[in-house]
Every structure is written in structure tokens, then in C-alpha cells.
Amino acid sequence: MQSSASDCLKLWRLSWTERWLLAESFAVLAGASFGLRLLGFRRCYFLLNLLAPGADEAGEAARALRQARGQALAKSLGIAAARIPFGATCLQQSLALWWLLRLHNVESQMRIGVTKDDGQFKAHAWVELLGSALNDRQDVSRRFKPFDHAIDPSRLQLR
């Protein structure tokens, strides 16, 4: 674990834009974590989709911009997740990253996959942008068998 003095020095060296992204990442991660605990996944995902319906730029030129923006947001959220006092699961981090991307008008897909390792069932969540994992290694879909379709909030039915 890094010292708090080292963290403060790194924070001081960030641009105002990077500091804002980091603050936004902390807030979104806390909101997603609280929402999951309070509402459960289905309701929280549905609500977050309503709060930031997302809109994406079209065209090939926008592809590189979306990828760069997505990587910057994923990095910022990863830093926040490593330093948030209550910890964050892969589901909380992925939900927060998916929502943060939508807030920044970047369409992405939240994926959940499963595997059986040493007789134990394991599940994992991650976010994909343009077919690449943002908050995990690129081989995540080989390590965890993803469900056939990305989670589509418009198809969720609340009970």
C-alpha cells in the first residue's frame, strides 16, 4: 500500500481535469456501491440507465476519441476503487464504470461471465468498449464465459 504522502504528491501533480475525473469517479463508485446494496442489481442498473441514458458519437473519427476517453475514465475509476475506504467488488466497479462512461456520452457494454475453478463456481463483471475490456485484462472473456448478450437495460423488467 502506498503512503498517503505519496498519494498527496501524485494528486498535486494531476491537472484540474484529472482531479475532477478522480473526484467524479469516487462519487460514482460510492453511488453505484450504495445503489447495489440498497436496490439490488436489476433495479440499480435500470435506475442508473434512466439517470444517464447515454448517447454516442458516430463515425470512425469518433472511435479513437471514445477509446481514449474510455481508457482515461477506466484508469480514474481504478484509482478510486483502489483507495475507496469500503472496498469495491468487480460488480460495483463495473457498474460504476459503465455509468461513468454513460455520463460522458460513451456507449459501452457491461458483461458478466462465469467459470468453475477447482469445483467452485465464480462470477466476474467487466465493461467492454468497442469489443475490448476496459477494466480487466483482454483475455477476461476466455477466463470467464460471458453470458450470450451484454446486459441491456431496456430489456430489464422490474418486479
Secondary structure, DSSP 8 states (H G I E B T S, - for coil): ---HHHHHHHHHHS-HHHHHHHHHHHHHHHHHHHHHHHH-HHHHHHHHHHH-------SHHHHHHHHHHHHHHHHHHHHHHHH-TT---HHHHHHHHHHHHHHTT---EEEEEEEEETTEEEEEEEEEETTEESSS-TTHHHHSEE-SS---GGG----
